[in-house]
Amino acid sequence: MLRPVAVDVEVVEVHKILITFNTGEKKVFDVTPYMKGEWYSELLDEEYFKTVRTNGYSVDWENGQDLCPGEIYYCSSSVY
């Protein structure tokens, strides 16, 4: 089975995103541990963080920050 892909994303809390996958699953992913270094620290800006979008496979931001598709699926919490 292929890994599900992100079809929708929205910010639900500070540094947390709700991702809807093509399977219909909804999962919350905490981005906080990834906000290190000069490039990813841009995500600390709450207004910039809100620009998150899906890219047909995973999620990314305007300046190119992205998250591994497997990471967002396997390391997120299911929403029931």
C-alpha positions as CSV (number, residue, x, y, z in Angstrom):
1,M,0.0,0.0,0.0
2,L,1.2,3.5,-0.8
3,R,1.7,6.0,1.9
4,P,-1.2,8.4,2.1
5,V,-0.7,11.9,0.8
6,A,-1.7,15.2,2.3
7,V,-4.7,16.8,0.6
8,D,-5.5,19.6,3.1
9,V,-3.7,21.3,6.0
10,E,-4.7,24.0,8.6
11,V,-3.1,25.5,11.7
12,V,-5.0,24.3,14.8
13,E,-2.7,25.5,17.6
14,V,0.6,27.3,17.9
15,H,3.1,25.2,15.9
16,K,0.5,22.4,15.3
17,I,-1.1,21.6,12.0
18,L,-4.1,19.4,11.2
19,I,-3.5,17.4,8.1
20,T,-6.2,15.6,6.1
21,F,-4.9,12.7,4.0
22,N,-6.3,11.2,0.8
23,T,-7.6,8.3,2.9
24,G,-9.9,10.6,4.8
25,E,-7.7,10.4,8.0
26,K,-7.1,13.5,9.9
27,K,-3.9,13.8,12.0
28,V,-2.3,16.5,14.1
29,F,1.4,17.1,13.7
30,D,3.5,19.2,16.1
31,V,6.1,21.1,14.1
32,T,8.0,22.4,17.2
33,P,10.8,19.9,17.2
34,Y,11.7,20.9,13.6
35,M,12.0,24.6,14.2
36,K,15.7,24.7,14.5
37,G,18.4,26.4,12.5
38,E,18.2,29.5,10.5
39,W,16.0,28.2,7.7
40,Y,13.4,26.3,9.8
41,S,13.4,28.9,12.5
42,E,11.3,31.1,10.1
43,L,8.4,28.9,11.2
44,L,8.6,30.5,14.6
45,D,6.9,33.6,13.1
46,E,3.2,32.8,13.7
47,E,2.0,34.7,10.6
48,Y,4.5,32.9,8.4
49,F,3.6,29.6,10.0
50,K,0.0,30.1,9.0
51,T,1.0,30.1,5.3
52,V,1.4,26.3,5.4
53,R,-0.1,24.6,2.4
54,T,-0.3,21.1,0.7
55,N,1.9,20.5,-2.3
56,G,0.1,17.4,-3.6
57,Y,2.2,15.0,-1.5
58,S,3.2,16.6,1.8
59,V,3.1,20.2,3.3
60,D,5.4,23.2,2.8
61,W,5.7,26.9,3.3
62,E,6.4,29.8,0.9
63,N,10.1,29.9,1.4
64,G,10.6,26.2,0.7
65,Q,10.5,24.7,4.2
66,D,8.9,21.3,3.9
67,L,8.3,18.1,6.0
68,C,9.0,14.6,5.0
69,P,5.7,12.9,3.9
70,G,6.4,9.8,6.0
71,E,7.2,11.9,9.0
72,I,3.9,13.8,8.9
73,Y,2.0,10.6,8.5
74,Y,3.7,8.3,10.9
75,C,4.7,10.8,13.6
76,S,1.3,12.6,13.9
77,S,-1.6,11.9,16.3
78,S,-4.9,10.6,14.9
79,V,-8.0,12.7,15.4
80,Y,-11.1,10.7,16.2
